[in-house]
Amino acid sequence: MLICKNRLFRRFLFFSMMFLIFSLFYNQFTYANESEKVEKMKDNTEHVRIQQKRIISSLKSIEDCLINQGTIKNE
């Protein structure tokens, strides 16, 4: 066990508590921003899926028109 003077122990305790408080605040601000980014990424993912569905449906309609005109053969 570490033997030290009462004054030195209080200083260590004080700085340890200050570091703990600072770490908690920093962690809270850092991870709060990360959760907002995750939510924004989910919204962007849904937007991309909608765009992909529109593109695929447009390409299918173009393909159907070309097949009806006889320009390309159905494979």
N, C-alpha and C positions, 0 to 999 in steps of 0.2 A: 504494500500500500504506500502511496505517495505521502510523504510528510512535508507540509509546507505551512507557512505562516497564514494566519487568518486573512490578512490584507491581500496577499497574493491570491489566495483562493477566491476572494470576492472579485478581484479583477478578472480572473479566468471565468468565473461564473457570469459576470457582467458581459464580457465580450462574447462568450458563448451564446448567451441569450440574444444579444444584438445580432449575431450572425444567424441565429435561428429565425428571428423575426424578419430579417432582410431576405433570407432564403424563401420563407413562406410567401412574402409579398411578390418577390420576383417570379416564383413558380406560378402563382395565381395569375399574374399578368401574362406570362408567357403561354401558359396552357389555355387561357381564355381566348387568346388570339388564334391558337391552333384549332380550337373547336369551331370557331367561326369559319375558318378556312375549309374545314371538313364539310360543313353544311353547304358552303358555296360550291365545293367540288361536286357534291351530290346533285345540286341544282344544275350545274353545267353538264353532268353526265346525263341527266334526264333530257336536257335540251338537245344534246347530241343524238340521243336515241330517237327523238322525234324527227330530227332532220334526216337521219338515216332511213327511217320509215318512209318519209316523203320522197326521198331520192329513189328508193327502191320501187315505190309505187309508180313514180314518173317513168322510170326506166322500163317497167313492165308494160305500161300503157304505150310507150314508144315501140317496144318490141311487138306488141299486139298489132299496132297500126302497120308496121312493116310486114308482118306475116300476112295480114289481110290484103295488102297491096301486092303481095307475091314477090317482094324484093329479096327477102331472105327465106330460106327453107327452115321449117321447124325441125330441130334435131332431136 
